[in-house]
Amino acid sequence: MKKILVASLLLLLAAPVALAAGPADTFQAKCAACHGKDGKGQSDMAKKLGVKDLTVTKLPVAEVEKVITNGRGKMTPWKGKLSDAEISALAKWVAGGLK
């Protein structure tokens, strides 16, 4: 009985790690609606908003992180909606050309 309880607790503790989204998943869930699934800014919404191609961005990670956190222009600020770790990982991924 004790072993089952310990195993159950370990599974519960590991579940958030297993379910944690990576930056590509976060992008698809939070950013793709405006930036396009591939980040190239070619969707109808992206064109309407004047979104730039994120696959060729030359912004440094710190600047991308600032934009994600505070928004820019019509872009939603994600501070308080995404964790600092999610914003940081997403910024690195975007600055790396979505790779």
C-alpha contacts under 8 A as a table, 3 or more apart, distances in Angstrom:
res1	aa1	res2	aa2	distance
1	M	4	I	5.19
1	M	5	L	6.32
2	K	5	L	5.13
2	K	6	V	6.23
3	K	6	V	5.12
3	K	7	A	6.03
4	I	7	A	5.08
4	I	8	S	6.01
5	L	8	S	5.09
5	L	9	L	6.20
6	V	9	L	5.15
6	V	10	L	6.21
7	A	10	L	5.12
7	A	11	L	6.25
8	S	11	L	5.14
8	S	12	L	6.24
9	L	12	L	5.06
9	L	13	L	6.17
10	L	13	L	5.12
10	L	14	A	6.14
11	L	14	A	5.09
11	L	15	A	6.04
12	L	15	A	5.24
12	L	16	P	7.73
13	L	16	P	6.75
13	L	17	V	7.91
14	A	17	V	5.41
14	A	18	A	6.32
15	A	18	A	5.06
15	A	19	L	6.04
16	P	19	L	5.01
16	P	20	A	5.83
17	V	20	A	5.16
21	A	24	A	7.81
21	A	25	D	5.48
21	A	26	T	6.12
22	G	25	D	5.30
22	G	26	T	6.22
22	G	86	E	7.93
22	G	89	A	7.68
23	P	26	T	4.92
23	P	27	F	5.97
23	P	86	E	7.02
23	P	89	A	5.79
23	P	90	L	4.74
23	P	93	W	6.44
24	A	27	F	5.05
24	A	28	Q	6.26
24	A	90	L	7.60
24	A	93	W	7.69
24	A	98	L	7.59
25	D	28	Q	5.14
25	D	29	A	6.17
26	T	29	A	5.10
26	T	30	K	5.83
26	T	31	C	7.48
26	T	86	E	7.71
26	T	90	L	7.29
27	F	30	K	5.33
27	F	31	C	4.80
27	F	32	A	6.00
27	F	90	L	7.18
28	Q	31	C	5.86
28	Q	32	A	4.90
28	Q	33	A	7.73
28	Q	37	K	6.32
29	A	32	A	6.70
30	K	33	A	7.15
31	C	34	C	5.97
31	C	35	H	5.88
31	C	36	G	7.53
32	A	35	H	4.86
32	A	36	G	4.43
32	A	37	K	4.66
32	A	38	D	7.45
32	A	39	G	6.74
33	A	36	G	5.79
33	A	37	K	7.27
33	A	45	M	7.33
34	C	41	G	7.51
34	C	43	S	7.43
34	C	45	M	5.47
34	C	46	A	5.04
34	C	49	L	7.77
34	C	51	V	7.60
35	H	38	D	7.69
35	H	39	G	5.06
35	H	40	K	6.69
35	H	41	G	4.83
35	H	42	Q	7.61
35	H	43	S	7.18
35	H	45	M	7.70
35	H	46	A	5.38
35	H	51	V	6.36
35	H	52	K	7.86
35	H	53	D	7.89
35	H	54	L	7.86
36	G	39	G	4.94
36	G	40	K	6.31
36	G	41	G	5.40
36	G	42	Q	6.36
36	G	43	S	5.32
36	G	46	A	6.64
37	K	40	K	7.90
38	D	41	G	7.80
39	G	53	D	6.12
39	G	54	L	5.30
39	G	55	T	6.21
39	G	98	L	7.47
40	K	52	K	6.93
40	K	53	D	4.05
40	K	54	L	5.73
40	K	55	T	6.11
41	G	46	A	4.90
41	G	47	K	6.50
41	G	50	G	7.90
41	G	51	V	5.34
41	G	52	K	5.60
41	G	53	D	5.10
41	G	54	L	7.35
42	Q	46	A	5.91
42	Q	47	K	6.03
42	Q	53	D	7.96
43	S	46	A	5.06
43	S	47	K	6.16
44	D	47	K	5.22
44	D	48	K	6.16
45	M	48	K	5.04
45	M	49	L	6.18
46	A	49	L	5.13
46	A	50	G	5.91
46	A	51	V	4.95
46	A	52	K	7.92
47	K	50	G	5.01
47	K	51	V	6.21
48	K	51	V	7.86
49	L	74	K	7.62
53	D	56	V	6.07
53	D	57	T	6.87
54	L	57	T	5.08
54	L	94	V	6.57
54	L	95	A	7.90
54	L	97	G	6.35
54	L	98	L	7.26
55	T	94	V	7.29
55	T	96	G	7.83
55	T	97	G	4.15
55	T	98	L	5.80
56	V	97	G	5.75
57	T	94	V	7.76
57	T	95	A	6.38
57	T	97	G	6.54
58	K	95	A	7.02
59	L	63	E	6.10
59	L	64	V	6.31
59	L	95	A	6.37
60	P	63	E	5.42
60	P	64	V	6.39
60	P	95	A	6.24
61	V	64	V	5.09
61	V	65	E	6.04
61	V	91	A	5.67
61	V	92	K	5.55
61	V	94	V	7.99
61	V	95	A	5.44
62	A	65	E	5.07
62	A	66	K	6.23
62	A	91	A	7.60
63	E	66	K	4.99
63	E	67	V	6.25
64	V	67	V	5.09
64	V	68	I	6.16
64	V	91	A	5.31
64	V	92	K	7.93
64	V	94	V	7.41
64	V	95	A	6.68
65	E	68	I	5.14
65	E	69	T	6.01
65	E	87	I	6.34
65	E	88	S	6.19
65	E	90	L	7.81
65	E	91	A	4.94
65	E	92	K	7.97
66	K	69	T	5.07
66	K	70	N	5.94
66	K	71	G	7.63
67	V	70	N	5.33
67	V	71	G	4.86
67	V	72	R	5.92
67	V	77	P	7.54
68	I	71	G	5.43
68	I	76	T	7.92
68	I	77	P	6.10
68	I	78	W	5.87
68	I	79	K	7.65
68	I	87	I	6.73
68	I	91	A	7.29
69	T	77	P	5.34
69	T	78	W	4.96
69	T	79	K	4.69
69	T	87	I	6.95
70	N	76	T	7.59
70	N	77	P	4.38
70	N	78	W	6.57
70	N	79	K	6.41
71	G	74	K	7.42
71	G	75	M	4.90
71	G	76	T	5.06
71	G	77	P	3.89
71	G	78	W	6.97
72	R	75	M	5.09
72	R	76	T	7.39
72	R	77	P	7.50
78	W	81	K	5.08
78	W	82	L	5.76
78	W	87	I	7.88
79	K	82	L	6.14
79	K	83	S	7.49
79	K	84	D	7.86
80	G	83	S	6.67
82	L	86	E	5.92
82	L	87	I	6.30
83	S	86	E	5.09
83	S	87	I	6.25
84	D	87	I	5.10
84	D	88	S	6.05
85	A	88	S	5.07
85	A	89	A	6.11
86	E	89	A	5.21
86	E	90	L	5.98
87	I	90	L	5.09
87	I	91	A	5.97
88	S	91	A	5.12
88	S	92	K	6.31
89	A	92	K	5.25
89	A	93	W	6.21
90	L	93	W	5.04
90	L	94	V	6.05
91	A	94	V	5.16
91	A	95	A	5.95
92	K	95	A	5.15
92	K	96	G	6.02
93	W	96	G	5.06
93	W	97	G	6.66
93	W	98	L	5.09
93	W	99	K	5.87
94	V	97	G	5.25
94	V	98	L	4.68
94	V	99	K	7.43
95	A	98	L	7.05
96	G	99	K	5.73
